[in-house]
Amino acid sequence: MEEYIRTVLAPRISGDGGWVEYVSYENQKLTLVFRGECSKCIILNRCTDWIAQMIRNDLGEDVTVVPIRKKPYFWDNH
């Protein structure tokens, strides 16, 4: 799963200015960190749904994507 995220999905997501990093996959829950533009995207749920669909189509597994947003420290409103 980690290799699939890194080699198939991450390059597609980087085309929109964001990037995704694999964290873990167990009990059909895929945890991913979203950075860059993804970290502040207001429609991130569409992307996580797309990721789940791609995995279903390509790997034949049903997953729930658990997103973690990581904004750069300078995007905080402190």
Secondary structure as UniProt FT lines:
FT   HELIX           2..4
FT   HELIX           5..9
FT   HELIX           10..14
FT   TURN            15..17
FT   STRAND          18..26
FT   TURN            27..28
FT   STRAND          29..36
FT   HELIX           37..40
FT   TURN            42..43
FT   HELIX           44..59
FT   STRAND          64..69
FT   HELIX           73..75
//
